[in-house]
Amino acid sequence: ELVRQGEALKRTEQMVDKMDQDLKTSQRHINSIKSVWGGLVNYFKAKPPESKPEQNGTPEYDANSRLKEAMMSSKEQESKYQECHPNLRKLDNSGLLTDLVSSVQRDSYPKNQQLRAYHQKIDNNLDEMSSGLSRLKNLALGLQTEIDKQDDTLDRLTKKVEALDVNIKSTDKKVRQL
């Protein structure tokens, strides 16, 4: 959703830049209409550079690398997460105790088999929780970076729109005087 919003912000900023360019062109035309002298000044004045048309109609939005990495990592871990999540997997408890006991190192857990199995199960759950929290942390940090980037874009866009609004009012006033 943030990437989509970033794309929309980029398109909006490009449209505001285009509007500003069009406003400058209209200002040149108003000067030409207003007087002969204004037409001469415009003739010798450098023309504003033309903006290049976008390829394929949509600009490529570049989400920040931290968010991209977090999303890729999250997608890679998603299938593993769904396989091991207790609510998303089919529970098959048959043979669980024997599998756990055989994979446990004998000296790191208590000698009681049931207690050893519970310790192993707790360790496995903690490992899964750690993996999930790590994934969430990376996603949150990526989202924070993207939000900061979009906040900067919004600030820049706000300044452009305010300047454009002043210029539009000025141009409108000049057209009404003609």
LOMI-219067 format. One record per residue: residue in one letter; x, y, z of N, C-alpha, C in turn. Coordinates in steps of 0.05 Angstrom, whole numbers, padded with zeros to 5 digits, always signed. Atoms other than C-alpha are relative to their C-alpha. Layout:
<atoms>
AXYZXYZXYZ/...
</atoms>
This chain:
<atoms>
E+00017-00024+00000+00000+00000+00000+00018+00025+00000/L-00018-00023+00000+00057+00047+00016+00014+00004-00026/V-00013-00003+00026+00091+00033-00050-00020+00012-00020/R+00021-00011+00017+00025+00048-00086-00003+00030+00006/Q+00002-00028-00008+00019+00113-00047+00024+00016-00010/G-00025-00013+00009+00091+00130-00064-00002+00006-00030/E+00004-00004+00029+00075+00120-00138-00019+00023-00006/A+00019-00022+00004+00015+00166-00132+00012+00027+00007/L-00014-00025-00007+00057+00219-00097+00019+00009-00022/K-00019-00007+00021+00109+00216-00152-00015+00010-00025/R+00016-00009+00023+00056+00222-00207-00012+00028+00006/T+00011-00026-00007+00024+00281-00169+00022+00021-00002/E-00022-00020+00001+00091+00316-00163+00007+00006-00029/Q-00006-00005+00028+00104+00307-00237-00022+00017-00013/M+00021-00016+00011+00035+00335-00253+00002+00029+00009/V-00003-00028-00010+00048+00396-00209+00023+00014-00015/D-00022-00011+00016+00115+00406-00245-00010+00008-00028/K+00011-00006+00027+00078+00402-00312-00018+00024+00001/M+00018-00023-00002+00026+00452-00288+00017+00025+00003/D-00018-00023-00003+00082+00499-00267+00012+00008-00027/Q-00011-00006+00027+00114+00493-00336-00021+00012-00018/D+00022-00011+00017+00047+00506-00370-00007+00028+00009/L+00006-00027-00010+00036+00566-00325+00021+00020-00010/K-00022-00017+00010+00104+00595-00346-00005+00006-00030/T+00006-00004+00028+00085+00585-00419-00023+00019-00004/S+00023-00018+00002+00018+00619-00409+00008+00029+00008/Q-00010-00027-00008+00054+00677-00374+00014+00013-00024/R-00014-00011+00024+00097+00685-00437-00021+00010-00020/H+00021-00008+00019+00034+00687-00480-00015+00025+00009/I+00013-00024-00011+00001+00738-00434+00017+00025-00005/N-00018-00022+00005+00062+00782-00440+00000+00009-00029/S+00001-00006+00029+00059+00777-00516-00026+00014-00007/I+00026-00012+00006-00015+00795-00517-00001+00028+00012/K+00002-00025-00015-00007+00851-00467+00012+00024-00015/S-00013-00023+00015+00041+00893-00509+00019-00011-00021/V-00020+00007+00021+00086+00893-00569+00027-00004+00013/W-00026+00002-00014+00145+00904-00523+00002-00027+00014/G+00000+00026-00013+00127+00842-00483+00005-00022-00020/G-00004+00019+00022+00125+00803-00549+00029-00001-00008/L-00028-00002+00008+00194+00828-00567+00018-00012+00022/V-00015+00011-00022+00221+00810-00498-00001-00030-00001/N+00004+00029+00001+00192+00740-00504+00015-00012-00024/Y-00013+00010+00024+00222+00733-00574+00030-00005+00006/F-00029+00002-00006+00293+00745-00548+00006-00016+00025/K-00004+00015-00025+00284+00710-00482+00001-00030-00006/A-00003+00029+00005+00304+00637-00478-00026-00014+00007/K+00025+00015-00005+00246+00590-00484+00005-00020+00023/P-00003+00020-00021+00233+00545-00424+00004-00028-00011/P-00005+00027+00010+00259+00474-00432-00025-00017+00000/E+00023+00019+00002+00207+00423-00454+00006-00024+00018/S-00003+00024-00016+00196+00367-00405-00003-00024-00017/K+00000+00024+00016+00208+00298-00432-00025-00016+00007/P+00023+00017-00006+00146+00254-00439+00009-00025+00014/E-00006+00025-00015+00143+00194-00393-00003-00024-00019/Q+00001+00024+00016+00155+00126-00422-00021-00018+00011/N+00022+00018-00007+00096+00079-00421-00022+00013+00017/G+00021-00014-00014+00054+00132-00387+00002-00001+00030/T-00002+00001-00029+00072+00111-00316+00030-00001+00008/P-00027+00000-00010+00136+00128-00280+00006-00023+00018/E-00008+00022-00018+00174+00074-00244+00007+00012+00027/Y-00005-00009-00027+00171+00086-00170+00021-00017+00013/D-00021+00015-00013+00232+00066-00131-00004+00001+00030/A+00003+00002-00029+00212+00044-00061+00027-00003+00012/N-00026+00001-00012+00269+00048-00012+00010-00029+00003/S-00012+00027+00000+00317-00011-00010-00006-00015+00025/R+00005+00014-00025+00304-00027+00063-00028-00013-00001/L+00027+00011+00002+00230-00037+00050-00001-00023-00020/K-00001+00021+00020+00244-00078-00013+00013-00025+00012/E-00013+00023-00012+00292-00123+00026-00018-00014+00021/A+00017+00011-00020+00243-00132+00083-00024-00015-00013/M+00022+00013+00014+00186-00149+00035+00009-00026-00013/M-00011+00024+00013+00230-00199-00003+00005-00021+00022/S-00007+00019-00021+00254-00231+00062-00026-00011+00012/S+00025+00009-00011+00183-00234+00088-00014-00020-00018/K+00013+00018+00019+00157-00267+00025+00015-00027-00001/E-00015+00025-00001+00214-00318+00028-00007-00017+00025/Q+00006+00014-00025+00197-00335+00100-00029-00007+00003/E+00028+00004-00004+00122-00336+00090-00008-00029-00002/S+00008+00029+00002+00116-00408+00067+00011-00016+00024/K-00011+00013-00024+00162-00431+00123-00017+00007+00024/Y+00016-00009-00023+00121-00390+00172-00027-00015+00000/Q+00026+00013+00001+00056-00420+00148+00002-00030+00006/E-00004+00028-00006+00084-00490+00153+00003-00006+00030/C-00005+00006-00028+00105-00483+00225-00018+00015+00019/H+00018-00015-00018+00052-00436+00253-00022-00019+00010/P+00019+00020-00011+00007-00476+00300-00028+00003-00010/N+00027-00003+00009-00057-00447+00274-00003-00004-00030/L+00001+00003+00029-00038-00454+00200+00008-00028-00009/R-00009+00027+00009-00011-00525+00199-00020-00021+00011/K+00016+00022-00010-00046-00591+00208+00017-00013+00022/L-00014+00011-00022-00027-00617+00275+00000-00031-00001/D-00004+00029-00001+00000-00687+00277+00018-00006+00024/N-00015+00004-00024+00021-00703+00348+00011-00029+00003/S-00010+00028-00002+00035-00777+00335+00030+00000-00006/G-00028+00002+00003+00108-00791+00344+00015+00026+00006/L-00013-00026-00006+00122-00719+00366+00020-00004+00023/L-00017+00003-00023+00151-00741+00432+00026-00015-00007/T-00024+00015+00008+00198-00792+00401+00018+00016-00018/D-00016-00017+00017+00221-00743+00347+00015+00021+00015/L-00013-00020-00016+00235-00690+00398+00022-00011+00017/V-00021+00012-00017+00273-00736+00444+00024-00008-00016/S-00022+00009+00015+00316-00764+00389+00017+00024-00010/S-00015-00023+00011+00336-00694+00364+00013+00017+00022/V-00010-00016-00022+00353-00667+00433+00028-00010+00008/Q-00026+00007-00012+00424-00665+00459-00005-00008+00028/R+00006+00012-00026+00424-00708+00521+00010+00017+00024/D-00012-00015-00023+00467-00662+00565-00012+00027+00004/S+00010-00027-00003+00430-00596+00553-00028+00001+00011/Y+00027+00001-00010+00361-00618+00577-00002-00019+00024/P+00003+00018-00023+00335-00653+00639-00002-00029-00009/K+00000+00029+00007+00338-00729+00641-00028-00011-00002/N+00027+00009+00002+00263-00737+00649-00010+00005-00029/Q+00007-00002+00029+00236-00751+00578-00023+00021-00005/Q+00022-00019+00004+00171-00712+00586+00010+00029+00004/L-00011-00026-00005+00207-00652+00616+00018+00009-00023/R-00018-00006+00023+00259-00656+00561-00016+00008-00024/A+00016-00005+00023+00205-00657+00508-00013+00028+00002/Y+00012-00026-00004+00171-00596+00538+00021+00022-00003/H-00021-00020+00004+00237-00558+00541+00006+00003-00030/Q-00005-00001+00029+00250-00575+00468-00023+00015-00014/K+00023-00012+00013+00180-00554+00449+00000+00031+00006/I-00002-00028-00008+00189-00488+00487+00022+00014-00016/D-00022-00011+00016+00256-00476+00452-00008+00004-00029/N+00009-00003+00028+00225-00489+00384-00020+00023-00002/N+00019-00023+00000+00168-00441+00400+00014+00027+00002/L-00015-00025-00003+00217-00388+00423+00015+00007-00026/D-00014-00005+00025+00257-00397+00359-00019+00011-00022/E+00020-00010+00019+00194-00388+00317-00009+00028+00007/M+00007-00027-00008+00175-00327+00358+00022+00020-00007/S-00022-00017+00007+00244-00298+00348+00001+00006-00029/S+00000-00004+00029+00241-00309+00273-00023+00018-00008/G+00023-00017+00007+00172-00277+00269+00004+00029+00009/L-00006-00027-00009+00193-00217+00311+00021+00013-00016/S-00021-00011+00017+00255-00208+00269-00012+00009-00027/R+00013-00006+00025+00212-00209+00207-00017+00026+00003/L+00016-00024-00005+00164-00158+00237+00017+00025+00004/K-00018-00023-00004+00221-00113+00259+00011+00010-00026/N-00010-00009+00026+00251-00112+00189-00022+00014-00016/L+00022-00013+00014+00183-00096+00159-00006+00027+00012/A+00006-00026-00013+00171-00041+00210+00021+00021-00007/L-00021-00019+00007+00239-00009+00197-00002+00008-00029/G+00004-00007+00028+00227-00012+00122-00024+00019-00004/L+00024-00018+00002+00158+00019+00130+00007+00028+00011/Q-00007-00026-00011+00187+00074+00174+00017+00016-00019/T-00017-00014+00019+00240+00091+00123-00017+00010-00024/E+00017-00008+00022+00188+00092+00067-00019+00023+00008/I+00018-00021-00009+00141+00136+00108+00016+00026+00002/D-00017-00024-00001+00199+00185+00122+00005+00011-00027/K-00006-00008+00027+00215+00187+00048-00025+00014-00012/Q+00024-00011+00011+00142+00200+00030-00007+00026+00015/D+00005-00024-00015+00137+00253+00085+00016+00023-00012/D-00017-00021+00013+00195+00291+00052-00012+00008-00027/T+00012-00005+00026+00160+00284-00015-00025+00018+00004/L+00024-00016-00005+00095+00312+00015+00008+00029+00007/D-00009-00028-00007+00133+00372+00045+00008+00015-00026/R-00009-00012+00025+00165+00386-00023-00024+00006-00018/L+00024-00004+00016+00099+00378-00058-00018+00022+00010/T+00016-00021-00012+00063+00424-00009+00012+00027-00008/K-00012-00025+00008+00114+00479-00023-00004+00007-00029/K+00005-00004+00028+00107+00470-00098-00029+00009-00005/V+00028-00006+00005+00031+00472-00095-00006+00028+00010/E+00005-00027-00010+00031+00535-00052+00011+00021-00019/A-00011-00019+00020+00078+00570-00101-00016+00001-00025/L+00016+00002+00024+00036+00546-00159-00027+00014+00004/D+00026-00014-00006-00028+00572-00126+00004+00030-00002/V-00005-00028+00001+00003+00641-00118+00003+00009-00029/N-00005-00007+00028+00026+00641-00191-00026-00002-00016/I+00026+00002+00014-00043+00618-00215-00018+00024+00006/K+00015-00024-00007-00077+00674-00177+00010+00025-00014/S-00013-00023+00014-00028+00724-00206-00007+00000-00029/T+00005+00003+00029-00038+00698-00277-00030+00005-00005/D+00029-00005+00003-00114+00698-00268-00006+00030+00002/K+00004-00029-00003-00111+00770-00245+00009+00015-00025/K-00010-00013+00024-00070+00790-00306-00019-00005-00024/V+00019+00006+00022-00118+00754-00353-00025+00016+00002/R+00024-00016-00005-00177+00790-00322+00004+00029-00007/Q-00006-00028+00006-00142+00857-00332+00001+00004-00031/L+00000-00002+00029-00135+00842-00407-00028+00004-00010/
</atoms>
